[in-house]
Amino acid sequence: MIPRIAKLVPLPDYLLAVDFDDGKSVVYDVKEDMQLPGYGQLRDITGLFQQVQLDQSRTCVFWNEDIDLPSDMIYEYGKPVDPTPYMRK
């Protein structure tokens, strides 16, 4: 089953805080993906990283038509964390 994202918060230093429907919470470091085609835009275009969005299916986050991350990648490679106050908003 593809994990569905319940909440998504962009953090400083190209980190994403993500809560999933099953209760798992992770912080995913997008800097590790910066060498992928198009991802450099997140660094080069001021404010783009903070404009992250969740698709309707809640199985993918995206910034524009060139840059996206599937939820299963975030789920598997994100660093597990306890839910923190910024996720309770």
Backbone as CSV, one residue per row, in Angstrom:
resi,resn,N_x,N_y,N_z,CA_x,CA_y,CA_z,C_x,C_y,C_z
1,MET,0.838,-1.189,0.000,0.000,0.000,0.000,0.881,1.251,0.000
2,ILE,0.525,2.200,-0.798,1.276,3.448,-0.884,0.911,4.306,0.332
3,PRO,1.924,4.761,1.092,1.626,5.586,2.262,1.036,6.937,1.859
4,ARG,0.004,7.345,2.580,-0.636,8.640,2.317,-0.170,9.658,3.354
5,ILE,0.084,10.851,2.867,0.569,11.933,3.724,-0.616,12.642,4.365
6,ALA,-0.542,12.808,5.685,-1.584,13.515,6.423,-1.244,14.996,6.578
7,LYS,0.051,15.297,6.767,0.476,16.681,6.982,1.896,16.850,6.471
8,LEU,2.147,18.031,5.931,3.443,18.347,5.315,3.830,19.756,5.718
9,VAL,5.061,19.909,6.240,5.549,21.230,6.642,6.982,21.403,6.143
10,PRO,7.250,22.443,5.312,8.637,22.708,4.919,9.383,23.357,6.084
11,LEU,10.596,22.906,6.308,11.437,23.420,7.392,12.670,24.083,6.780
12,PRO,13.419,24.829,7.581,14.671,25.409,7.075,15.642,24.322,6.618
13,ASP,16.603,24.703,5.825,17.696,23.847,5.370,17.206,22.689,4.496
14,TYR,16.145,22.919,3.707,15.627,21.941,2.748,15.177,20.631,3.401
15,LEU,14.537,20.757,4.543,13.972,19.599,5.233,12.454,19.648,5.133
16,LEU,11.829,18.472,5.033,10.376,18.359,5.043,9.959,17.536,6.253
17,ALA,9.071,18.070,7.055,8.454,17.309,8.141,7.157,16.730,7.592
18,VAL,6.994,15.420,7.736,5.853,14.741,7.131,5.224,13.786,8.136
19,ASP,3.905,13.898,8.286,3.121,12.934,9.051,2.325,12.100,8.064
20,PHE,2.285,10.799,8.320,1.531,9.883,7.461,0.261,9.418,8.170
21,ASP,-0.683,8.934,7.388,-1.960,8.473,7.927,-1.803,7.371,8.968
22,ASP,-0.742,6.554,8.858,-0.559,5.451,9.796,0.090,5.887,11.106
23,GLY,0.355,7.191,11.246,0.936,7.721,12.482,2.440,7.920,12.442
24,LYS,3.104,7.415,11.429,4.552,7.611,11.318,4.845,9.065,10.980
25,SER,5.883,9.620,11.621,6.353,10.981,11.348,7.826,10.910,10.985
26,VAL,8.198,11.638,9.937,9.589,11.654,9.493,10.010,13.072,9.134
27,VAL,11.319,13.255,9.081,11.912,14.453,8.492,12.754,13.963,7.326
28,TYR,12.442,14.481,6.149,13.123,14.069,4.927,14.049,15.188,4.470
29,ASP,15.307,14.850,4.200,16.315,15.816,3.784,16.344,15.891,2.255
30,VAL,15.790,16.948,1.700,15.725,17.112,0.250,17.098,17.450,-0.334
31,LYS,18.034,17.938,0.481,19.380,18.259,-0.018,20.028,17.057,-0.688
32,GLU,19.691,15.859,-0.220,20.280,14.651,-0.797,19.814,14.420,-2.236
33,ASP,18.726,15.062,-2.645,18.202,14.914,-3.999,18.623,16.057,-4.922
34,MET,19.366,17.008,-4.425,19.704,18.205,-5.198,20.502,17.919,-6.470
35,GLN,21.147,16.764,-6.578,21.893,16.440,-7.789,20.985,15.902,-8.893
36,LEU,19.734,15.605,-8.587,18.794,15.116,-9.599,18.401,16.247,-10.546
37,PRO,18.090,15.915,-11.797,17.707,16.957,-12.759,16.529,17.794,-12.256
38,GLY,16.689,19.091,-12.314,15.631,20.017,-11.934,15.620,20.418,-10.475
39,TYR,16.122,19.574,-9.590,16.048,19.848,-8.153,16.879,21.050,-7.731
40,GLY,17.861,21.429,-8.541,18.658,22.612,-8.240,17.814,23.873,-8.197
41,GLN,16.652,23.850,-8.855,15.745,24.998,-8.805,15.326,25.311,-7.375
42,LEU,15.229,24.288,-6.529,14.839,24.511,-5.131,15.854,25.397,-4.416
43,ARG,17.102,25.281,-4.815,18.175,26.092,-4.240,18.279,27.436,-4.955
44,ASP,18.078,27.435,-6.286,18.337,28.612,-7.097,17.190,29.620,-7.157
45,ILE,15.955,29.158,-6.968,14.799,30.056,-7.032,14.347,30.371,-5.608
46,THR,14.563,31.609,-5.194,14.247,32.030,-3.835,12.788,31.751,-3.491
47,GLY,12.586,31.056,-2.376,11.244,30.804,-1.866,10.534,29.599,-2.461
48,LEU,11.093,28.972,-3.493,10.420,27.844,-4.127,10.240,26.673,-3.166
49,PHE,11.255,26.366,-2.378,11.150,25.218,-1.471,9.952,25.357,-0.530
50,GLN,9.707,26.551,-0.037,8.603,26.793,0.905,7.230,26.649,0.242
51,GLN,7.184,26.578,-1.079,5.919,26.466,-1.809,5.517,25.015,-2.076
52,VAL,6.102,24.076,-1.359,5.789,22.662,-1.547,4.287,22.422,-1.381
53,GLN,3.763,21.522,-2.207,2.339,21.193,-2.183,2.160,19.678,-2.151
54,LEU,0.982,19.264,-1.751,0.606,17.861,-1.694,-0.409,17.600,-2.793
55,ASP,-0.212,16.537,-3.579,-1.176,16.247,-4.645,-2.491,15.726,-4.052
56,GLN,-3.527,15.654,-4.869,-4.860,15.269,-4.398,-4.894,13.866,-3.806
57,SER,-4.088,12.966,-4.317,-4.084,11.592,-3.808,-3.330,11.467,-2.481
58,ARG,-2.591,12.517,-2.125,-1.762,12.561,-0.922,-0.641,11.526,-0.954
59,THR,-0.186,11.178,-2.170,0.903,10.210,-2.328,2.128,10.823,-3.002
60,CYS,2.128,12.141,-3.149,3.246,12.822,-3.804,3.272,14.279,-3.361
61,VAL,4.477,14.791,-3.119,4.641,16.223,-2.887,5.312,16.800,-4.125
62,PHE,5.032,18.063,-4.403,5.619,18.669,-5.595,5.819,20.164,-5.395
63,TRP,6.707,20.709,-6.200,6.984,22.142,-6.198,6.570,22.785,-7.518
64,ASN,6.801,22.093,-8.589,6.394,22.549,-9.922,6.277,21.313,-10.805
65,GLU,6.095,21.507,-12.090,5.909,20.346,-12.968,7.177,19.506,-13.153
66,ASP,8.319,20.035,-12.731,9.590,19.320,-12.877,10.068,18.637,-11.603
67,ILE,9.566,19.047,-10.445,10.127,18.569,-9.181,9.027,17.977,-8.310
68,ASP,9.175,16.682,-8.018,8.241,16.032,-7.108,8.931,14.886,-6.371
69,LEU,8.299,14.442,-5.297,8.796,13.310,-4.517,7.614,12.414,-4.170
70,PRO,7.711,11.116,-4.440,6.629,10.219,-4.064,6.638,9.953,-2.556
71,SER,5.462,9.730,-2.019,5.341,9.524,-0.577,6.086,8.280,-0.100
72,ASP,6.157,7.225,-0.918,6.848,6.018,-0.463,8.347,6.254,-0.286
73,MET,8.921,7.143,-1.093,10.340,7.484,-0.936,10.554,8.259,0.372
74,ILE,9.684,9.211,0.635,9.764,9.986,1.876,9.580,9.066,3.079
75,TYR,8.629,8.161,2.987,8.314,7.214,4.067,9.520,6.321,4.370
76,GLU,10.125,5.789,3.320,11.228,4.842,3.500,12.534,5.507,3.916
77,TYR,12.848,6.667,3.325,14.155,7.283,3.550,14.147,8.465,4.524
78,GLY,12.974,8.892,4.960,12.908,9.961,5.949,13.379,9.470,7.305
79,LYS,13.916,10.375,8.088,14.381,10.030,9.438,13.175,10.036,10.378
80,PRO,12.853,8.883,10.983,11.704,8.836,11.895,11.907,9.786,13.087
81,VAL,10.853,10.495,13.423,10.871,11.423,14.554,9.554,11.306,15.301
82,ASP,9.570,11.731,16.556,8.316,11.866,17.292,7.597,13.088,16.747
83,PRO,6.270,13.040,16.699,5.556,14.258,16.255,5.991,15.441,17.112
84,THR,6.243,16.549,16.473,6.732,17.730,17.170,5.686,18.837,17.092
85,PRO,5.838,19.883,17.886,4.823,20.946,17.910,4.511,21.564,16.559
86,TYR,5.484,21.678,15.628,5.180,22.291,14.340,4.238,21.434,13.515
87,MET,4.093,20.164,13.866,3.176,19.291,13.140,1.776,19.312,13.749
88,ARG,1.601,19.862,14.911,0.289,19.894,15.564,-0.552,21.074,15.160
89,LYS,-0.020,21.962,14.365,-0.758,23.170,13.953,-1.948,22.813,13.090
